[in-house]
Structures are given as C-alpha cells and as structure tokens.
Amino acid sequence: MEPRHLEIAQDLMEDIDQGRYAPGAPLPTEDRLMELYGTSRNTVRRAMQELTNRGRIDIKQGSGSTVRRYRPTTHLASSAEGEADDERYAAYVRRMRAEQGIEPNQRLRVIVESAGPTVADLLELGPAEEDRYVVIRRCDRYLAGRLWQRQLSYYPRRLAQGSDKGSELMTPEDIQRGTRTLLAEMGYPQTRSWDVVGAKMPSLKDSTLFGIGPGIPLIVHDRLAYSGDEPVRFTKTLMPADRHQLMYFEGEMTPEQLRAGTDLNIYDH
C-alpha cells in the first residue's frame, strides 16, 4: 500500500493537472487537508513537501501553499534563416516587459584559456599547448535579478586572431547580427551542426548560482557547429527546467509561425 502522504500528494497533483487549482491559486490549508483526509498534520506536511520537491507548489511561511506558476523562456533550438536571435531572447524580453513590467538583462564576459579535454576533442584542437587555447563568450541572462540562463560558446583562438572581424569575438559586447553571421563573414559559413539535449540534477553550486528550488533539473543543450568539415564553435547552454522550453522546427518558417511556437507554454495544457 502506498504511504498516506503520497496518496494525498497524488490527489492534489491530479487536481492541479485537471485545473481545479490554477497556477498561482492557493491550496487548502493544513487544517482543511487534515479534515478532508482524516490524517495528522505531520502527514499533510509530508504530502506538501512531496509536491514542493516535484516542483508543483510553492510554500511561503505564514502564507500557505500555492500552485507554482510557470512562464518559461522558449529556447529556439533550431537555427532560423535570417534570425540572429537563435534563442528568441528578444521576443522574451518584449513579452516580459508587456506582461510583467520586468526588464530582463544580460551580461557578457570573454575568457581566453586552454581548453579542457572534451572541448579540445570536439573542436579538434592540436596537441601543442598554443593550439589548445579557446575564446569563450559567456552570456549570463537575468530576470528580476536572478540568473535565468548561462550560455558558453567556445571558439578556437586562431579564429579570433585570424582577421579584423575575428577580433569581435574578443569584445564583451552583444554581436547584433549573431556570431553565425560573423563567422560567415570571416570565411567560416556554418554548413552543419549537431545537438545533444539532456537534463541533470544541479550541483549545490548550480543550485545557488541559478536559485533553483527542490526537484528542478538543469536542461543542458550542447551544439557543435561546422564550416565544411571543420568544427568552429561549441556552445553549451544551461537552463533551469522550470524556466525554459526548447523549440525545434523543420522547413522554412515565417516570423508569425515562429511566434506561435514562442508563445506556447507547455505548462498551460
């Protein structure tokens, strides 16, 4: 037989999934749940903790429990022709301004260091120490002061040193036309890429860095881009799973069609 607190948690999850408690709505008080289920306060509290651990509710001391409200960023995991903003971040900024009056912001940092074994292998860097250096463009995106997404893009250092345009990779400023366009201007048009997407539970450091609550994994999106047969960029994007959703598409898409996918919220259905 299933433990009593799990039965209560399952009942409440079904109520949430079926819309009896909408996002942001309060759940019954502990006293009411004790009365409904004929059980102890400790059992009710264990049930509520189970829902918290599964990312379904928020508990505030003195305010009770409410259904967690999700408004995720749509991370565009396919490259769109003519779209410099691969992750649809600009669209998200506009939506947050309009809906919540919140101004997202981002901070860019450029780091030059010797690549670790995995990145060195992926970018096919030479064995000599001077060949293993990479330029890392780290973009941290914040919402209401909380780290929302971290993206790390690795480029062989020789690309940045090879031309005047390449020096833009070394500048900690947003490249409005996108780094894919910049690489094409440098003579490295992107011809292919692969993606690996997975989820992992955050380390204590990651939990603190992103402000991740109980039961929330990190989505990790890795992409290796090639120009011809030469790997020119490896990008790793880290995203708390309760704040992001990935969008892939096939074929030519109009801006309106992309917007339909961007505005879809998987938590609404």
Buried (B, 14 or more C-beta within 10 A) or exposed (E): EEEBBEBBBBBBBEBBEEEEBEBEEEBBEBEEBBEEBEBEEEBBBBBBBBBBBBBBBBBEEEEBBBBBEBBBBBBBBBBBEEBBBBBBBEBBBEBBEEEEEBEBEBEBEBEEEBBEEEBBEBBEBEEEEEBBBBBBBBBBBBBEEEBBBBBBBBBBBBBBEBEEBBEBBBEEEEBEEBBBBBBBEBEBBBEEBEBEBEEEEBEEEBBEBBEBBEBBBBBBBBBBBBBEEEBBBBBBBBBBBBBBBBBEBEEEBEEEEBBEBBEEEEEEE
